[in-house]
Amino acid sequence: MPVAISGRPLPNARVLSTRLFYDRSVSSQVMTHMNMQWGQFVTHDIVFQVMEVTDEGGIQCCMGNGKDVLPTELMNDKCIPICVPDDDPFYKPHGIRCLNFVRSVTTPRDDCSLGYAEQMNTVTSFLDGSQIYGSDKILASKLRSKKGGRLRQDPKKGCSKKGYLPSVEDNEEVNPGVINSFGAAAFRFLHSIVPESVMQLPAQLSDHYFNPSLLESTPESFDDMLRGITTLPSPESDPHMTQQITNLLFKSHNKWGMDLIAMDIQRGRDHGLASYNDYRLCIDMLRGITTLPCPESDPHMTQQITNLLFKSHNKWDMDLIAMDIQRGRDHGLASYNDYRY
């Protein structure tokens, strides 16, 4: 592990987390949660680190569910646990003195020469939609339904009455091996929207094509779509309608015109669309991530991130900030001051 210029150990990652990052909510004036969710989607497309494991499974560096650090003679050499100070304001009441942390998997250099270890990225490091249909033909084949050029999906019906990304394990009808595990509803919601858009193109192609052609002949257009969404500016929009839309549509010599909104409502009834309540859950989800402001990019972090990450049955869990600091040291990143300027 890196040390300070003086040769002394670097400051404890948990101490830095509690002293430099505190819980405060400051909303952005220009960004919504959709910006954050899309950023996370893009991140999962270009980078995914995996941790070292043993033949028996995951590596544990702490004793008794975080009660203390394992003795050196029992600790795996891939362990770099985060020690929790005795006076930690959150973990002390829970008796937690150790946060489990395992080093990233490393890989030899391209020329197999000796040198510093290089961490392995398990996905392609450019924006290509690899978290949708995989980074190689083997995974892409497993993700395909082999019917109509479509991807495998969760058989459960969603708000759109169509399948979503696999979420059920041990089910032959789905493939849960997609890299991302959906830890939040909004996160899964966005990841489900994109594959549905991806499938629109194969669905529109002629039926006489073989299934492999539907998927394999069009990935570049998927890539272009993702890159366009990420890089191109979006037009301004708001929920308000002018009189030209609600009262004066197609107005010519008369003093009145048509009401486009009323026409849309009536057309929906004509087409037999389900009632608003049937779609309300997804509409509320979509409205939330597209209209609610996301927090500013600042040093403020909610305790859901610093104390309760991945929380399940415990009253405590991991500290993402401390983990990020420790991961940077694991990867040999330079100090903050080297990036500061």
Buried (B, 14 or more C-beta within 10 A) or exposed (E): EEEEEEEEEBEBBBBBBBEEBEEEEEEBEEBBBBBBBBEBBBEBBBEBBEBBEEEEEEBBBBBEEBEBBBEEEEBBEBBBBBBBEEEBEBBEEBEBBBBBBBBBBBEEEEEEEEEEBBBEBEBBEEBBBBBBBBBEEEBBEEBBBEEBBBBBBBEEEBBEEEBBBBBEEEEEEBBBEBBBEBEEEBBBBBBBBBBBEBBEBBEEBEEEEEBBBBBBBBBEEBBEBBBEBEEEEEEEEEEEEEEEBBBBBEEEEEEEBBBBEEEEEEEEEEEEEEEEEEBEEBEEBBEBBEEEBBBBEEEBBBEEBBBBBEEEEEEBBBBBBBBEBBBBBBBEEEEEEEEEE
